[in-house]
Amino acid sequence: MQRPAVLAIGSLTLASALGGSTIDRGQAFTARLVVSNNGEATATNVLPSPLVPALLPTGAAASATAPVAPAAVSIAGGASATFTWTYTESGSGPGGLQVSTGVAGTDANSAARLTVAAVNSNTLAVVGAPVLVAQSFTLPGTLSRGQTFTASFTVANTGGSGITVLPDPPALATTGGAHATVTVSPAAIPIAAGGSAPFVWTYVEDGSAPGGLALTTRGSGTDANTSSTLATASISTAPANVQAAAALSVTTVSLSGSSGGPAIDRGQTATVTISVQNTGGTAALGVGLAAGAVTGTGGAAGSLGALPASRDIAPGETATYTATLAETGTGPGTLKAAFGASGTDANSGVTVAAPQVSSNGLDVQNPAAVSATLSAPPGALPGETFSVSFTVTNGGGGEIRALAPALAIDSSAATIASGPLSPPSTLPGGASTTYTWTLVASPTGTGNLTASILGTATNTGTALSASAIAPLAVGEAALVANKPFGDNSTFTNLFAYRGHLYAGPNAAGTGGARMQPDGTAREALSFTLNEDSIGVSNRNGAAGPYTSFGAAGCKANTLACGPDNENARGFLGAVSFFGDEWLIGAGALSADNFFRFYATNDAMTAPDFSYVDTSVTLSNGMRTATAAVVMGSKLYVGVLGTGGVRPGLVALTRAPAAPGIDATSTDVENLQAETIPGIGKSAKVSLIDSMIVFNDRLYLFNNGGCARSSTAVPAAGSWNSCTPASVFPTKTSVTTTKNGDLLPSDKAFPAVAIWNGRLFAARNTTAGPQLWMCDPGADGLCASGDWNLVVANVKQDPNLSQFDDPGNRAISLLAATATHLYVGFDNAAGVQLYRAQTATPINQGDFAGAVGCNAAQHTAGCAGIGGSGLGAGATRFFDGKALTFPSGEQLFVAAGDGASAARLFRFAQ
């Protein structure tokens, strides 16, 4: 017994051929009916009812096909059967489709009719087919070489159903040297109906040169409903211009001061100018300076101010930046600033940078500082043309520009004849320049010369100035130096040596001074005396070399005394022999024995003297050298003595050599002055006062009178007396008890001179001075009878030569230039100086005094040349010589009062 058959509809479904719930318009689809027999009896003749399910369309969907009716089936109890119909959509637009059907059959056991009411299927959506459109394909309009870039391709689905799209690999088209290689490609992307999707490729430009490139592609995919393949049309990008990448170069870094020059003062601010060029083909954006570095040398250091704003730089263009640098160091030196730069490539956004470049060196200098000295002769002769030199020094480090020198005089003592021809307009740091003016002295007067300089510090623009004043006195006695040694030394000798006027020694015996003949360019001298440690060595216990010839009151065995403990001034002068100029010097001893004098041919301000050890020839009791002269190839030196054999006279036969000569009898000859006729040797202190070469004979003078060598080569035992006859014996020559520090007035014959072919000798007697003239006979030799007393007193003692002024107590100067013979007297009322105004001066009227007055009128108002005391209160002449320099020959004298500093004067020839 079976339960009756029971039919039921299990499902009624519509689906695409692929089983989807959507179909494209015009696409075939399937209706499937599943019928179940839920009873036990078999159901027979089972068919859908109706046989073809009724179509229930919505929208514009429809089906134009007539499906085939199915055959009847039997369904056993508990089983099921499926009926399938195939349709083709034939509507006019999107919409939906349903079908409806029921089931009918017969129970096999009871033949009862079985029915199931109609049911509706699911709705099958009818959509439009997918439609692919290539909407866009883009590249950057410009690319930089080496740039990584993207290509973007947008595909739209304008159809009604979705589709999965994968673009074709783009085809590359290039021009020039451009090229690109893809590094990242897109994956397939589903695109819903009405949707769109971007596809992006990543490329790197890897060409060899600028050019252009473009890409071409298309999109393709598979219809999700039909599995059919669809594709867009091909699309190409616009060409991309491939440019050279931006490239930065710091072309210049320049440091300059506020004046634009290559230097600043310490503490000043400089300007840094930086030029950055874009040497590439693409703009560089936001180019800024990399933090600068400052380096210094010496004591210079600096700090940079705020950096300027960044800026864009077009290809090939240069941008200029400026910054400030403040100097912060501790001393002069140099500064350099170094800068780099960086920005971004306008195409790629990649950072581009320029390496650091260093600037020029900027000198950091101490501020310019102007100082000036005026070198002017303190005295000028009437009508004399002379020069003054104005030396301007920049004691700082910075340059001074726009220099403007000027000279003024506040009186009519002189007029300015000409100034600097082409004065330099700039003066570097540490340098000096000298401006020279030529002036013409008036007949007389005094005044002050004022030289000034104006300028501008180049680094700062600051005005600078300096001035200097020098006094000027115009007169017959032109002042050369007030204090030739810069101290109060009361005595000096004068002589010419290597183009300079020399004065010395100073009171300490340690040096002297040299200067131009007019007193300008004065330089201090210091002495070095080499030690004699061979044979009869130096007596000073202090170690040599020695620095003094000796000074009064010095402590023995110290460097304050001379090499043999000399403690007084001796001799200092200059001679020419052995083809060179030599300084000859010696100190004086108050005791012991003098065996050494010193010589040098140094041109330095610290001359190094070699010793000449004459101990092999000189006798004991000698104290100092008193005179020196050259005749032939020998140097003759007269020596003061107090011993049994006195005075001394030696001849040096060879040039000294450092450190000195330990002379043998062939190097130094003893002319045995104590045996020479006419030479006084009985005085307690006996010396050779003066020596001179006249007509190839050597003449000696001292308190005894005159001696003349009998040959042109003086030798011991070969001498003649030439002591004047006439009134000479009626007066007694002065003698001295002094061993050193001799003054002209201490000597019987303080000076001799040759003028107009005659020999003149100044003699001091205990009664007063005498001036003697030798007019030699045909043999040219002075004999006793060839002498005459000249300029004898008329009103006073006629055997004296005083210009009738008993105050003229001693002759202390006798010298001859080419045109004049000068004679000078010590006088407590002021020294008196006269010069011969006739070729054969015999009487007082043959001499002239101040302003050319006749010396015969001396007591009636004719003062000596330059006035009594030379206008300086001088009472003594210490030395007087006619000296020749490139500027000409003039008489130079040293005079003073013995208490204050000696002064130097010069007189017109």
C-alpha positions in Angstrom: 0.0 0.0 0.0 1.5 3.2 -1.1 0.7 6.7 -0.1 -0.6 8.7 -3.1 1.8 10.6 -5.3 2.1 14.3 -4.3 3.6 16.7 -6.8 5.4 19.9 -5.7 7.4 22.6 -7.4 10.9 22.6 -5.9 12.1 25.7 -7.8 11.6 27.7 -10.9 14.7 29.8 -11.8 16.0 31.9 -14.6 19.8 32.2 -15.2 22.2 33.2 -17.9 24.1 30.6 -19.8 26.9 31.1 -17.3 24.6 30.8 -14.4 24.5 34.5 -13.6 21.5 36.5 -12.5 22.1 39.1 -15.2 22.1 38.9 -19.0 23.0 41.2 -21.7 20.3 42.3 -24.0 19.9 39.7 -26.8 21.6 37.1 -24.7 20.2 33.6 -24.3 19.1 32.5 -20.9 17.6 29.3 -19.3 14.4 28.6 -17.3 14.7 25.6 -15.1 11.7 23.9 -13.3 12.4 21.3 -10.6 9.3 19.1 -9.7 9.3 16.8 -6.7 7.0 13.7 -5.9 6.6 13.9 -2.2 4.3 10.8 -2.1 5.1 7.2 -2.5 3.1 6.3 -5.6 4.6 7.2 -8.9 3.3 10.2 -10.7 2.9 9.7 -14.3 2.5 12.0 -17.3 4.0 14.8 -15.4 4.2 18.1 -17.5 4.6 21.8 -16.8 1.3 23.6 -17.0 1.5 25.4 -19.3 4.0 23.4 -21.2 6.1 26.6 -21.9 6.2 28.8 -18.8 4.6 32.1 -19.4 7.0 35.0 -19.8 6.5 37.9 -17.4 8.7 40.8 -18.8 9.3 44.2 -17.2 10.8 47.3 -18.7 11.9 46.9 -22.2 13.0 43.3 -21.7 11.4 40.6 -23.9 12.0 37.3 -25.4 11.3 36.6 -29.1 12.0 32.8 -29.1 9.5 29.9 -28.7 11.1 27.3 -26.5 10.4 23.6 -27.3 7.7 22.0 -25.1 9.1 19.3 -22.9 8.0 15.6 -23.0 6.0 14.2 -20.1 7.9 12.3 -17.5 7.1 9.9 -14.6 8.4 10.7 -11.1 8.7 7.9 -8.6 7.8 8.6 -5.1 10.4 10.6 -3.4 12.1 11.6 -6.6 12.2 14.8 -8.7 12.5 15.8 -12.3 13.8 19.0 -14.0 12.4 20.7 -17.0 14.6 23.2 -18.9 13.7 25.9 -21.5 16.1 28.1 -23.4 15.1 31.7 -24.3 16.8 34.5 -26.2 16.2 38.0 -24.9 14.8 40.2 -27.6 13.6 43.3 -25.9 14.3 46.8 -26.8 16.0 47.9 -23.7 17.0 47.0 -20.1 14.4 45.5 -17.9 13.6 42.2 -16.1 12.3 38.8 -17.0 10.2 36.3 -15.0 8.4 33.1 -16.0 5.4 31.4 -14.5 4.2 27.9 -14.7 2.5 25.1 -12.7 2.6 21.2 -12.9 0.1 18.5 -13.7 0.3 14.7 -13.7 -1.5 11.4 -12.8 -1.2 9.1 -9.7 -0.1 5.8 -11.3 -2.0 3.8 -8.7 -5.3 5.7 -8.5 -5.1 7.5 -11.9 -6.0 10.5 -9.9 -5.2 13.8 -11.5 -2.4 15.6 -9.8 -1.9 19.5 -10.2 0.3 22.2 -8.7 -0.6 25.8 -9.0 1.7 28.0 -11.1 4.6 29.8 -9.4 6.8 32.7 -10.6 10.6 32.4 -11.1 13.2 34.8 -9.9 13.7 37.9 -11.9 16.5 37.9 -14.4 17.9 41.4 -15.0 18.4 42.4 -18.6 21.1 45.0 -19.0 23.1 46.6 -21.9 26.3 44.9 -22.9 29.5 46.5 -21.6 31.0 49.3 -23.8 34.7 50.2 -23.3 35.9 53.7 -24.0 39.5 55.0 -23.7 38.9 58.2 -22.0 42.4 59.6 -21.5 46.1 58.7 -21.6 48.4 61.2 -20.1 52.1 61.9 -19.4 53.8 64.9 -17.7 54.2 67.5 -20.4 57.9 67.9 -19.6 60.3 65.4 -18.2 63.8 65.7 -16.9 66.3 63.3 -18.0 66.6 60.4 -15.6 63.2 61.3 -14.0 60.8 58.7 -12.7 57.3 59.4 -14.0 53.9 57.8 -14.4 51.6 57.4 -17.4 47.9 57.4 -16.5 45.3 55.6 -18.8 41.6 56.0 -17.9 39.0 53.5 -19.3 35.2 54.0 -18.9 32.5 51.3 -19.2 29.6 53.0 -20.7 27.6 49.8 -21.2 25.1 48.1 -18.9 27.2 45.3 -17.5 30.5 45.1 -15.8 33.8 44.0 -17.4 37.3 43.3 -16.2 39.9 45.4 -18.1 43.6 45.0 -18.6 45.3 47.5 -20.9 47.9 46.5 -23.5 51.5 47.3 -22.6 52.1 50.8 -24.1 54.1 51.2 -27.2 56.9 53.8 -26.8 57.7 56.4 -29.5 60.8 58.6 -29.0 62.6 61.4 -30.6 66.1 62.7 -30.0 67.9 60.8 -27.3 64.9 60.3 -25.1 63.9 56.8 -23.9 62.0 55.3 -21.0 61.7 51.9 -19.4 58.6 50.8 -17.5 59.3 49.7 -14.0 55.7 49.1 -12.7 52.7 48.0 -14.8 49.0 48.0 -13.7 46.9 44.9 -12.9 43.5 44.1 -14.5 40.6 46.0 -12.9 36.8 45.2 -13.0 34.8 48.1 -14.2 31.1 48.2 -13.3 28.6 49.5 -15.7 28.9 53.2 -16.0 32.2 53.2 -14.1 35.7 53.9 -15.0 39.2 53.0 -13.8 42.7 54.5 -14.0 45.6 52.4 -15.1 49.0 53.7 -14.1 52.5 52.7 -15.4 55.7 53.8 -13.7 58.6 54.6 -16.0 62.1 55.9 -15.6 63.6 58.1 -18.3 66.8 56.5 -19.4 67.7 58.1 -22.6 71.0 59.5 -23.7 70.0 63.0 -24.5 67.0 65.4 -24.5 64.2 64.7 -26.9 60.6 63.6 -26.8 58.5 60.5 -26.0 54.9 59.4 -26.3 53.0 56.2 -25.4 50.2 54.4 -27.2 47.9 51.7 -25.7 44.3 50.4 -25.6 42.1 48.7 -23.0 40.5 45.2 -23.4 38.5 42.9 -21.2 35.9 40.0 -21.0 32.2 40.5 -20.7 31.2 39.1 -17.3 27.9 37.8 -18.7 29.0 36.5 -22.1 32.7 36.0 -21.7 33.2 37.8 -25.0 36.3 40.0 -25.4 36.0 43.8 -25.8 38.6 46.5 -26.5 38.9 50.2 -26.6 40.3 52.1 -29.5 44.0 52.8 -29.4 45.0 56.0 -27.6 48.2 57.9 -27.5 49.6 60.4 -25.0 50.6 63.8 -26.0 54.3 63.9 -26.6 56.4 64.6 -23.4 59.3 67.0 -23.8 62.4 65.4 -22.3 64.7 68.0 -21.0 68.1 68.0 -19.4 67.5 67.9 -15.6 68.0 71.0 -13.5 71.7 71.3 -12.4 73.0 73.9 -10.0 76.5 75.4 -10.0 77.8 78.0 -7.5 79.8 80.0 -10.1 81.2 82.6 -7.7 81.5 83.4 -4.1 82.9 86.9 -3.6 83.8 88.6 -0.4 84.2 92.4 -0.4 84.4 95.2 2.1 82.1 98.1 2.3 84.2 100.0 -0.2 84.0 97.1 -2.6 87.6 96.3 -2.1 89.3 93.0 -1.0 89.9 94.0 2.6 88.1 95.1 5.7 89.1 96.4 9.1 88.9 94.2 12.2 85.3 94.2 13.4 83.9 95.5 10.1 81.1 93.8 8.2 81.7 92.5 4.7 79.4 91.5 1.9 79.2 88.0 0.5 77.9 87.8 -3.1 77.0 84.3 -4.3 76.1 83.5 -7.9 74.2 80.3 -8.5 73.6 79.2 -12.1 71.1 76.6 -13.4 73.2 74.8 -16.0 70.5 72.3 -16.8 67.5 72.4 -19.1 64.8 72.4 -16.4 63.9 75.1 -14.0 65.2 74.7 -10.5 62.6 75.6 -7.9 63.2 77.0 -4.4 66.9 77.3 -4.8 68.4 78.4 -1.5 71.9 78.7 -0.2 73.3 75.8 1.8 74.5 76.9 5.2 77.8 78.8 4.7 81.1 78.0 6.2 83.6 80.7 7.3 87.3 80.0 7.7 89.9 82.3 8.9 93.7 82.6 9.1 95.8 84.5 11.6 93.5 86.1 14.2 90.6 86.6 11.8 87.2 85.0 12.4 83.7 85.8 11.3 80.0 85.0 11.5 77.4 85.1 8.8 74.1 86.9 9.0 70.7 85.6 7.9 70.7 83.8 4.6 68.6 85.4 1.7 65.3 83.9 0.6 65.1 81.0 -1.8 64.2 81.7 -5.5 63.4 79.8 -8.7 66.1 79.7 -11.4 65.2 79.2 -15.0 67.4 77.0 -17.2 70.6 78.8 -18.1 70.0 81.7 -15.8 72.0 82.9 -12.8 70.6 84.1 -9.5 72.7 86.4 -7.3 72.4 86.2 -3.5 73.9 88.5 -0.9 74.7 87.9 2.7 76.7 89.7 5.4 79.7 88.5 7.3 80.7 90.2 10.5 84.4 89.9 11.4 84.7 88.8 15.0 88.4 87.7 15.4 91.2 88.8 17.6 93.7 90.0 15.1 94.6 90.5 11.4 94.4 87.6 9.0 92.2 86.5 6.1 88.6 85.3 5.8 86.9 83.0 3.3 83.3 82.1 3.0 82.1 78.9 1.2 78.6 78.2 0.0 76.6 75.5 -1.7 73.1 75.6 -3.0 70.1 73.3 -3.4 66.6 73.3 -4.9 64.3 70.9 -6.7 63.9 69.9 -10.3 60.7 71.5 -11.6 59.8 68.4 -13.5 60.8 65.6 -11.2 60.7 67.3 -7.8 64.1 65.7 -7.2 66.5 67.7 -5.0 69.4 69.1 -7.0 72.4 70.5 -5.2 75.6 72.4 -6.0 78.8 71.6 -4.1 80.3 74.2 -1.8 82.5 76.8 -3.4 85.0 79.0 -1.5 85.3 82.7 -1.9 88.3 84.8 -2.5 90.4 85.6 0.5 89.3 88.8 2.3 92.1 90.5 4.1 91.2 91.4 7.7 93.4 94.3 8.6 94.0 96.5 11.6 92.4 99.9 10.9 94.5 102.3 8.9 96.4 104.6 11.2 98.3 107.5 9.7 101.3 109.1 11.3 103.8 111.5 10.0 107.3 112.8 10.6 108.8 115.9 9.0 112.5 115.9 8.3 113.7 119.4 7.8 117.1 120.9 8.4 116.8 122.8 11.7 118.9 125.6 10.1 119.4 127.0 6.6 121.9 129.4 5.2 120.7 132.7 3.7 119.4 132.1 0.1 120.1 128.4 0.4 117.8 126.0 -1.5 117.0 123.1 0.7 114.5 120.2 0.9 112.2 119.0 3.5 110.9 115.5 3.6 107.5 114.5 5.0 107.3 110.8 5.7 103.8 109.5 6.1 103.3 106.0 7.6 100.3 103.9 7.6 100.8 102.1 10.9 97.6 100.0 10.5 96.7 97.3 8.0 94.0 99.0 5.9 94.9 101.1 2.8 94.6 104.8 2.9 93.4 106.5 -0.3 93.0 110.0 -1.6 96.2 111.2 0.1 96.6 115.0 -0.1 99.9 116.3 1.4 100.5 120.0 2.2 103.3 122.2 3.5 103.0 125.6 5.1 105.5 127.9 6.9 104.3 130.5 9.4 106.9 133.1 8.6 109.0 134.6 5.8 112.1 132.7 6.8 111.7 130.6 3.6 109.4 130.3 0.6 108.2 127.1 -1.0 109.7 126.7 -4.5 108.2 123.4 -5.5 106.3 120.4 -4.1 106.1 116.7 -4.7 105.9 116.1 -8.5 103.6 113.1 -8.5 102.5 112.4 -5.0 101.2 108.9 -4.5 97.4 108.8 -3.8 97.3 105.6 -1.9 99.3 104.1 0.9 99.0 100.3 1.8 99.0 99.1 5.3 102.4 99.1 7.0 103.9 101.2 4.2 105.4 104.6 4.2 105.8 107.2 1.6 107.8 110.4 1.5 106.8 113.7 0.0 109.5 116.3 -0.7 109.3 120.0 -1.1 112.0 122.4 -2.2 112.3 125.7 -0.3 114.5 128.8 -0.6 115.7 130.4 2.6 115.3 134.1 3.1 118.2 136.3 4.2 117.3 135.6 7.9 114.5 134.7 10.1 112.9 131.9 12.1 109.7 130.0 11.7 107.9 126.7 11.9 107.3 124.3 9.0 104.0 122.4 9.2 103.4 119.5 7.0 100.0 117.8 6.9 98.3 114.9 5.2 94.7 114.2 4.6 93.4 110.8 3.5 90.5 108.4 3.6 90.6 104.9 5.1 89.7 102.7 2.1 88.0 100.0 4.1 85.8 102.3 6.1 85.7 105.6 4.3 86.8 107.3 7.5 88.7 110.6 7.1 92.3 110.4 8.5 94.9 113.1 9.1 98.3 113.8 10.6 100.7 116.6 10.8 104.2 117.4 12.0 106.0 120.6 12.8 109.7 121.4 12.4 111.4 124.6 13.4 113.6 126.5 11.0 116.2 129.1 11.6 117.9 131.0 8.8 121.3 132.6 9.5 125.0 132.5 8.8 125.4 129.7 11.3 122.9 127.1 10.2 122.0 124.7 13.0 122.6 121.1 12.1 121.7 119.4 15.4 120.7 120.7 18.9 121.5 117.3 20.6 123.2 115.2 18.0 123.2 112.2 20.4 119.8 112.8 21.9 121.4 113.3 25.3 123.3 116.1 27.0 126.8 115.0 25.9 128.8 118.2 26.0 131.5 117.4 23.5 131.8 115.8 20.0 134.2 115.4 17.2 133.0 115.9 13.6 134.0 114.1 10.4 132.7 112.8 7.1 132.4 109.0 6.6 130.7 107.2 3.7 128.6 110.1 2.6 127.3 111.0 6.1 128.2 113.6 8.7 129.4 111.7 11.8 129.6 113.0 15.4 131.0 111.3 18.4 131.7 109.9 20.8 128.9 110.5 23.3 129.8 111.1 26.9 129.5 107.3 27.6 131.9 106.5 24.8 129.3 104.0 23.5 128.3 105.6 20.2 127.6 108.7 18.3 125.3 109.8 15.5 125.3 110.1 11.7 123.1 112.3 9.6 122.8 114.1 6.3 124.9 117.3 6.2 121.9 119.4 6.9 121.1 117.4 10.0 118.2 115.4 8.6 117.9 111.6 8.7 119.8 111.4 11.9 120.7 107.8 13.1 122.2 106.7 16.4 125.5 104.8 16.3 126.6 102.2 18.7 130.1 100.8 19.0 131.4 97.2 19.2 135.1 96.8 20.1 136.5 93.3 19.5 138.3 91.7 22.3 142.1 91.2 22.1 142.9 87.9 23.9 146.3 87.3 22.3 149.6 88.4 23.7 149.1 91.6 25.6 145.4 91.2 26.0 142.8 93.7 27.1 143.0 94.7 30.7 139.2 95.1 31.3 138.2 92.0 33.3 134.7 92.0 31.7 134.2 89.7 28.8 134.3 91.3 25.4 133.3 92.4 22.9 133.3 95.9 24.5 130.7 98.6 24.0 132.5 101.7 25.0 135.8 103.5 24.3 135.7 104.7 27.9 133.9 107.3 29.9 134.8 109.5 32.9 133.8 107.9 36.2 133.3 104.4 34.7 133.7 101.5 37.0 136.8 99.5 36.1 136.4 96.0 34.7 132.9 96.6 33.5 131.6 97.3 30.0 131.1 101.0 31.0 134.9 101.3 30.6 137.0 100.7 27.5 138.6 97.4 26.6 141.7 98.4 28.7 139.6 100.2 31.4 139.9 103.4 29.5 138.1 106.0 31.6 138.2 109.1 29.4 137.6 110.3 25.9 140.4 109.8 23.5 140.2 110.1 19.7 137.5 109.5 17.1 137.8 110.4 13.4 137.9 109.1 9.9 140.7 108.6 7.3 141.0 107.0 3.9 143.7 104.4 3.4 144.2 101.0 1.8 141.6 101.9 -0.8 138.8 102.4 1.7 137.3 104.7 4.4 138.0 103.8 8.0 136.8 105.0 11.3 139.7 105.3 13.8 138.9 105.4 17.5 140.6 105.2 20.9 139.8 105.8 24.6 142.1 107.4 27.1 143.7 106.0 30.3 144.3 107.9 33.5 146.9 105.3 34.4 148.6 102.1 33.0 149.7 101.8 29.4 147.9 102.6 26.1 148.7 99.9 23.5 145.6 99.7 21.3 143.6 101.8 19.0 140.6 100.5 16.9 139.6 100.7 13.3 136.6 99.7 11.2 135.4 100.1 7.6 131.8 99.1 8.6 129.0 101.2 7.1 126.5 100.0 9.7 125.0 102.0 12.5 126.6 99.5 14.8 130.2 99.5 13.5 132.4 96.6 14.6 135.9 97.8 15.4 139.0 95.6 15.0 141.8 96.2 17.5 145.3 97.3 16.5 147.7 96.1 19.2 150.8 98.3 19.0 152.4 97.0 22.2 155.3 95.7 20.2 156.4 99.3 19.5 154.8 101.7 22.0 156.6 102.5 25.3 155.0 102.4 28.7 153.2 105.4 30.0 151.2 106.1 26.8 147.6 107.1 27.5 145.7 107.7 24.3 145.8 108.6 20.6 145.5 112.3 19.8 145.9 112.6 16.0 145.8 110.5 12.8 146.7 111.1 9.2 147.4 109.0 6.1 150.4 109.5 4.0 151.2 107.2 1.1 150.2 103.7 2.2 150.6 104.2 5.9 148.3 105.4 8.7 150.2 107.6 11.2 148.8 107.8 14.7 150.1 110.3 17.3 150.0 109.2 20.9 149.9 111.1 24.2 152.5 109.9 26.7 153.5 110.5 30.4 156.4 108.1 30.6 160.1 108.6 30.1 159.7 108.1 26.3 157.1 110.5 25.0 155.1 111.4 22.9 154.4 108.5 20.6 154.1 108.2 16.8 153.4 104.9 15.0 152.7 104.0 11.4 150.3 101.2 10.5 151.4 99.4 7.3 148.5 97.1 6.7 144.7 97.2 6.9 143.1 95.9 10.0 141.1 92.7 9.8 138.6 91.3 12.2 138.9 90.7 15.1 142.2 92.7 15.0 145.9 92.9 14.5 148.4 91.8 17.1 151.0 93.8 15.3 154.6 92.9 14.7 157.3 95.4 14.0 156.6 95.1 10.3 152.9 95.9 10.8 153.5 98.9 13.0 156.5 101.1 12.8 157.7 103.3 15.7 158.8 106.6 14.4 160.4 107.5 17.7 158.7 110.9 18.1 160.7 111.5 21.3 163.8 112.0 19.0 162.2 114.2 16.4 163.6 117.8 16.4 161.0 120.5 17.1 158.7 118.1 19.0 158.3 119.0 22.7 158.8 116.1 25.0 159.6 117.7 28.3 156.1 118.5 29.4 154.7 116.1 31.9 152.0 115.2 29.5 153.4 115.3 25.9 151.4 114.6 22.8 151.2 115.0 19.1 148.7 117.8 18.8 148.2 117.9 15.0 149.5 116.3 11.9 149.1 117.2 8.2 150.6 116.2 4.9 151.8 119.3 2.9 153.7 119.0 -0.4 154.6 115.3 0.2 155.9 115.8 3.6 154.4 114.9 7.0 154.2 117.8 9.5 153.9 117.3 13.2 153.0 119.9 15.8 153.0 120.1 19.6 154.0 122.4 22.3 157.6 122.2 21.1 156.8 123.5 17.7 156.9 122.0 14.2 158.6 119.0 12.7 158.7 118.0 9.1 159.6 114.6 7.6 162.7 114.9 5.4 161.3 112.4 2.9 158.0 111.4 1.4 158.2 108.2 3.4 158.6 109.3 7.0 161.0 107.2 9.1 162.6 107.4 12.5 165.5 109.8 12.5 164.6 111.5 9.2 163.0 114.7 10.4 163.7 118.4 10.3 162.5 121.1 12.7 160.2 123.6 11.1 159.3 125.5 14.2 158.6 129.2 13.4 161.2 131.7 14.2 160.4 135.4 14.6 158.3 136.0 17.8 157.5 132.3 18.3 160.0 131.8 21.1 158.7 134.8 23.0 155.6 132.9 24.0 155.2 129.7 25.8 153.0 127.0 24.3 150.2 125.7 26.5 150.6 122.2 27.9 148.2 120.1 29.7 148.0 117.7 32.6 145.0 115.9 31.2 145.4 112.3 29.9 142.1 112.4 28.0 138.9 114.4 27.4 141.1 116.9 25.6 139.6 120.1 24.2 141.2 122.1 21.3 142.2 124.8 23.8 144.2 122.1 25.7 146.5 121.8 22.7 149.4 124.0 21.8 148.5 123.4 18.1 144.9 122.5 18.0 144.6 122.6 14.2 146.6 123.2 11.0 145.2 123.8 7.5 146.3 124.2 3.9 144.9 127.1 1.9 146.0 128.8 -1.3 149.3 126.9 -1.3 150.2 128.0 2.2 150.2 126.1 5.5 148.4 127.7 8.4 148.9 126.7 12.0 146.9 127.7 15.1 148.9 128.0 18.2 147.7 128.5 21.8 150.2 130.0 24.3 150.0 130.8 27.9 149.5 134.4 26.9 146.9 133.9 24.2 146.5 132.5 20.7 148.6 133.0 17.6 147.8 132.3 13.9 150.9 131.4 11.8 151.2 131.2 8.1 154.0 129.4 6.2 154.6 130.6 2.7 157.1 128.0 1.5 159.9 128.7 -0.8 160.6 127.1 -4.2 161.2 123.8 -2.6 157.6 123.8 -1.2 158.8 123.0 2.2 158.1 125.0 5.4 161.3 126.0 7.2 161.5 128.0 10.3 162.0 131.3 8.4 159.0 130.7 6.2 156.5 131.4 8.9 154.8 134.7 9.7 152.4 135.7 12.5 149.2 136.9 10.9 146.2 138.9 12.0 148.4 140.2 14.9 146.7 142.5 17.4 146.9 146.1 16.8 145.8 147.5 20.1 146.6 144.5 22.3 149.7 142.4 22.4 151.1 142.5 18.9 152.6 139.0 19.3 149.1 137.5 19.6 146.3 137.0 17.1 143.1 137.9 18.9 141.5 140.5 16.7 142.3 142.8 19.6 139.8 141.0 21.8 141.5 139.7 24.9 138.4 137.5 25.4 139.5 135.4 22.5 141.6 133.4 24.9 142.4 130.4 22.6 142.2 129.4 19.0 140.0 126.3 18.9 139.2 126.1 15.2 141.2 126.4 12.0 139.9 125.0 8.8 140.0 125.7 5.1 137.5 125.2 2.3 138.3 125.8 -1.4 137.3 129.4 -1.0 137.8 130.4 2.6 140.1 130.0 5.6 138.3 130.0 8.9 139.6 130.7 12.3 137.6 130.4 15.5 138.2 131.4 19.1 136.9 130.3 22.5 135.5 133.3 24.2 133.6 133.5 27.5 131.3 136.1 25.9 130.6 133.8 22.9 132.8 132.0 20.4 134.0 134.1 17.5 134.4 132.8 14.0 136.1 134.7 11.1 137.0 133.8 7.6 139.6 135.2 5.2 138.3 137.4 2.5 141.6 137.9 0.7 143.9 135.3 -0.9 146.7 136.2 1.4 145.3 137.0 4.8 147.8 139.0 6.8 146.0 141.5 8.8 142.7 141.6 10.7 141.1 143.5 7.8 141.8 140.5 5.6 139.1 138.6 7.5 135.3 139.1 7.7 132.8 138.5 10.4 129.0 138.5 10.6 127.3 139.6 7.4 130.7 140.2 5.8 131.7 142.9 8.3 135.4 143.8 8.4 137.0 141.8 11.3 139.3 144.8 12.0 136.2 146.4 13.4 135.6 143.5 15.7 135.8 145.5 18.9 133.7 148.2 17.4 130.8 145.9 16.5 131.9 143.3 14.0 130.9 140.1 15.7 132.0 136.7 14.4 130.1 134.9 11.6 126.8 133.9 13.0 127.1 136.3 15.8 128.9 135.9 19.1 128.3 132.5 20.5 126.6 131.5 17.1 123.4 132.7 18.7 123.4 129.7 20.9 125.6 130.9 23.9 128.5 128.7 22.7 131.7 129.6 24.4 133.9 126.9 23.0 134.6 125.2 19.7 135.0 121.5 20.1 135.8 120.7 16.5 135.6 122.4 13.1 136.3 120.8 9.8 135.8 121.6 6.1 133.9 118.6 4.8 132.8 117.7 1.3 129.6 115.9 0.5 127.6 115.4 -2.7 125.8 118.6 -1.8 129.1 120.5 -1.7 131.8 121.6 0.7 130.9 123.5 3.9 132.5 124.2 7.2 131.0 122.1 10.0 131.6 123.0 13.7 130.7 121.6 17.1 130.3 124.2 19.8 128.9 124.6 23.2 129.4 125.9 26.7 130.8 122.7 28.2 127.8 122.3 30.5 124.9 121.7 28.1 124.7 119.6 25.0 127.0 120.4 22.2 125.5 121.7 19.1 126.4 121.3 15.4 126.4 124.1 12.9 127.4 124.5 9.3 128.5 127.6 7.3 128.4 128.5 3.7 131.7 127.9 1.8 
